[in-house]
Amino acid sequence: MVALSSNSDTDKVLFEEIGCVRTIILNRPKQLNALSSAMISQLLELFLACEKDSNAKLVILKSTGRAFCAGGDVAAIARDVRQGNWKLGAQVFRKKFTVCYAVATYSKPQVSILNGIVFGGGAGLSIHGRFRVATEKSVFAMPETALGLFPDVGASYFLSRLPGFFGEYLGLTGSLLDGTEMLACGLATHFVPSERLSSLEEALHNINSSDPTIISAIITEFSQVPKLKEKSPYNHLKIIDRCFSRRTIEEIMVALETEAANNKDDWISSAIQSLKKASPTSLRISLRSIRAGRLQGIGTCLIREFRMACHVLKGEFSKDFVEGCRAILLDKDRKPKWEPSKLELVTDDMVNHYFSKLNDEDWKDLQLPGRPSLPYAIAKL
């Protein structure tokens, strides 16, 4: 195992070659492997290098510590925005979305080992790939609406393709899923107990094939199909569909309140509280984004999400992103003062603005690179 260089900043991503397998390792455990700008650049470099390496048949993505990846380093981006440098933060999003597109259109199979926290950007690095291995330690969430942001990294693509309206539920509430729930809804392709991961990796190192059928069969040898907890929201998909299929956030909340009056399930009241605490602007743009993603390809989703991210960082209609980072990540008082403060104050014209091209001659939309034919792209969601 080697770092890309001896520079202390670049040892946050490690790289390993064993036979025909290339392993990329996120190595920022104290920060739960949150992605810095330098790490994102290194990841893109490594993914593209492995793709060009004729000796590489399989790429494994994993991490050190108790998190796979807790997302992007949004606190650093918020600091740039507060200092008047929104374009610096936007360039980080540009690189991050480009990596997500590379993963989604990768010409070689990728196995992501999700043994720990998988939030935000961590999902973008893995869910778009061919194989996603969850464990009993996996915890998935897209918690962006609580930060004044929205589910990005192509989440409008993969959330909208989950069963029913489960993606709207996850994206709007930021609710946590365990590894069993990830497998059940399709975010994970396999569930392997963490004690068997080293044996799984050893078996993968011994193959000399890019055939996804062979790779899947090897992972399956170490896999289980664990039983969902009785109170898992995924066991109540009919209720979720009834509520989260509604046209507006207000209608979703009314439907949830009605269900809460008839059902004393904790997950319903938790969903209501999450929606009430989230940024009203974030809720509105997130719902529209996920609904748009149902009819769009991954590239179109990323280009649209990049526009949205730029508008969020510019803060023309709302500075909720900076306020959310302050309340949740910096001061940690968990009492953000959203502005606009209520859903009814977030107009359709304001929402439309987040989906429009930036009125800035010096700024370009996300321009995704041309990619080869895609035998493994976005398998089976």
N, C-alpha and C positions, 0 to 999 in steps of 0.2 A: 504494500500500500504506500502511495506517495502523494504528497501535496503537489499542487501544480507548480509551486515554487516554494522557496524558503521564506518568502515574505509573509509576515504575520497576518496580513489581511487575506491572502489567498489560501491559507491553510484551512479556511472555513469550508472548502470543498475538497474532498480527497478523491483519488482515482486509483483503481486497481485493475490489473490485467491478469486473468487466469485463463489460459487456453483461449477459447474463442469468446469468452465472456468478459465484458467490460462492466465494472461496477463503479457507480458514482455515489459518493457518500456525503451527505450534508453533515457538517461538523462544526456547528455553533450551538452546542447543547445548553449552555447557560442562558441563551436567548431563545430557547426552544426551537432552534434552527430557523428562526425568522430570516427571511431573505433580504440581505443587503444588496445595494446596487452592484457591488463587486461580485457577489455570489451569483447574481443573475447573469452577469456577463460571462463568468466562468462556466456556468451550466450550459449556456448557449454554445460556447466554444467546444465544450466536451461532447454535447449531443451531436453537433455537426461533424466533429472529428471522428466519432465512433461510426457515424453513418457512412463516411467515406472510407473507413478502414475495412478492406476486403477480408481481413482475418476475423473481424468481429461479427458474431452471429446473433448475439443477445446482449441487451443492456439491462442491468439491474440498478435500480435507484433505491437507496435506503438512507439511514441516518444513524448518528450516535445519540445517546441520551434517551430521555423519556418521551420525546416528541419526534414525529416524522418531520413535520414543518408546521409551525404555528402561523404561517402566512407571510406577507411582505412586512418589511420594517416600516410600518405606516407612521410611527412616531417620528422617524427621520424625515419622511416626506412632509408631515405636518409642520415640522420645524422650518423646512424650506419655504413652505407656503406662508407661514407667519412672518418670515423675513422678506416677503415680497417676491420669492423666486418660484412661482408655481410651475414654470416651465422645467425647472430642474426635477421636480417631483414627477411631472408628466413624462419626462424622458425615462424615468424608472419604469413607469407603467408601459411605455412603448417597448422597452427591452423585455419586460416580463411577459407581455402578450405575445411577443415574437417567439419566446421560448415555448409558451403554451401551444402556439401554432406548430412549431417544430415537433413537439410531442404528439399532437393530434394527427399530424400527417407523416409520422415517422415511418421509414421504409423497413425498419427492423423491429422485431418484437421487444417490448419493454416490460419488465416485471418490477412493479413498485411494491416495496414491503412496508406496509403502513402500520408499523408496530408502535403506536402512540398517537399523539395529537395530530390531526389533519385538518387544519383550518385554512380558509382563504387560498392564498398562493400555493400552499401545499397541495390543495386539491387540483389546482391548475397544472401542477407538474406531474400529477399521477392519474387523475380520473380520465384524462384524454388518452391515456396509454392503453396498451392491449391487455395487460394483466394487472390486477390490483388485489394484493393479498392483505386481508385484514386479520387481526388477532384479537384476543380477549382484552388487549390493552388499547385498541384503536378507539379514538374519539373523534368523530367528524362534526364539523359545523361550518356554516357560512354566516359569521356573526356581524356582517358589515352594516346592517341597518341600525345597530346599536352604536355604531361609530360615525354615523352621518355619511356613510358611503353606500354601496350597493354590491350585491354579489357579482364579482367581475371574473377575470381570468377565464372567460368562456363559460361561466356558470349559467348564463342564460341559455346556453346550448345543452349542457348536461343535466341541469335541473329540470328543464322543460321536457326532457325525455324520460324522466322517472315515471313509474306507474301513476295513473290518474293525475291528481293535482298535488301529489306529495312534494314536488319540487317547489311549488308556491309556498307550501307550509314551511319547508326548510329555509327557503330564501328570505321570507318575510319575518319569521320569528327568530331565526338563528338557533333553533333548537339543536340539542346534541343528539348524535346517534352513536351507539356502540358498534363494535365490529359485527355482531350478529345482525343488527339492523342494516348496516351497510351492505352485507351480503344479500339480505332479503330484498332490498329495493333495487339492487343492481349497481350501486356505487362501487362495491367490491365484487370481483369475479370468483374469489376463493376465500376461505377462512382456514387459517393454519394456526394451531396453538403456538405461542411464542417459544415454548421449549423445543419445538421441532424446526424452528427457522434455520438454525445452523445446518441441520441435516438436509433441509430443502436446498439451501445454497450450495452445499457440497454436491448434491445430485445435479443441480443446474450446471455447475462447473464441469461436470463430466460429460455433458452432451456436446455434440458438434453439429448443431442444426438450428435453422431459423424457422422450422416448421411449427406453426402455432399449435397444431394438433399434438405434436410430440411434447412441446413445452407444457401445454395444458395438462396432458396426461401425467407428467412428472409432478406438477404442483398438486394435482388431485390425489396422488398417492399419500401426500402428507396432510390432506385437507379433512375437515369435518363439516357437517351441516348442523350447527348448534341451534337449539330451540329458542325462539323469541320469548322474551319476558311477557307474561300475560298482560301487563299494563303498557306494553310498547305502543306508541301511537300508530305504528305500522299495522298493528292488529285492528285498527279502527279506521282503515282507509276509506270506508264508506262515509264516515262522518267528515273526514278531511275533504273528501271530494265534494260533499254537500256544501261545505263552508267555503273552501278555497277556490271553488270554480266560479264564485260570484264575480261580477264585473268590476267592482270598486273595493277599496280598502274598507270603507264604511259598511258596505253590504257584507263583507267577510266578517267584520267585527259583530254586526247584528246577528248573523247566523251563528257565530261562536257563542254569543251570549244566550241565544235560544237553546243551543245544545247544552250549555252549562246549567241551565235551569232544569234540564231533564236528566243530565248525567253528572255525577259527582267525580268524574275522572280528573285527576290532578293535571294531566297533560293539557286538558282544555283550558283550565284556569291559567295555567302557565303560559299557554299560547296567547291568551287575551292580555295578560300582563306584559308580555314581551312586545306585543304590538303597541300597547299604550305607552311604553317607555321609549320606543324607537323614534328616530327622526321622522316626522311626518313627510318631509320632502323625500327622504330615502325610501320610505314605504311606497310612495306614489311612483317614483321612477323605477324602483325594483320590480313592482308588479308589471308595469308596462314592458320592461326589459325581458322578463321571463316569458311573458305572453308573445312578444315579438320573436323570441328565440325558438319557439315551437315551429316556426315556418322558415327558419333561416339556417344556412350552413355554418360551420364553425368559423370560417374566415369572416363572413358577414357579421356574425355575432361579435367577434373580437374588434372589428373596425367600429361597430356601433358603440361597444362598451368603452373603447378608447375615447371617442368623442364625449361620452358621458363623464368619464374620469376627468378629462380636461375641464369640462364645465364645473364639475364639483370642486376642483382645485382652484379655479379662477374665482369662485365664490361670488358670482354676480348676483344671484338671487338668494343664496343661503351660504353661510359659513359653518354649517353644521359639522363638516368633516373635522375642522380644526377644533371645534368645541367638543366633539365626541372624543377625539384623541386626548384632549385635556382632561375630561371627566373620567374616562375609563382607563387610560394608560399612564397619564402623567400625574395629575393631582389625585386621581383615584377616589374622588368623592362620589362617583357614580350618579351625579346629579347634573346632567347636561341641560343647558338652557337653549332649547332648540328655537330657531328663528327661520321661517315661520313656526309658531308654536302649536298650531292646530291644523288638522287635515284640511278643513274648509278654507284655510288661508293659502293653501298651495293650489293655485289655479291651473287649468289645463294649458294656458299659454306658458306658464312657468315650466311645466313638465315638458311641453313640446321643445322648449329651448334646450333642454339637456340632450335632446336627440338630433339637434341641428349641427351643421358644420360650423366650426369656429370662424368668427368674423375677424380673422387675423392673417394678413398677407404673408407674414413670416412664419406661419405655422402650418404644418402638413398633417393630413390624416395619417392614420396607421397604414403603412405600405408593407404588406406581407410579401415575403420572397416567393418566387416560383418554386414549386416542389415537384418531385418525380411522381410517378404513379404510386398509389397508396394501398398496398395489399393489406395493411394492418390497421388502417386509420379508423378511429372511433368505433371499435368493435362493440357490438351488442348492447348498447344502452337502450 
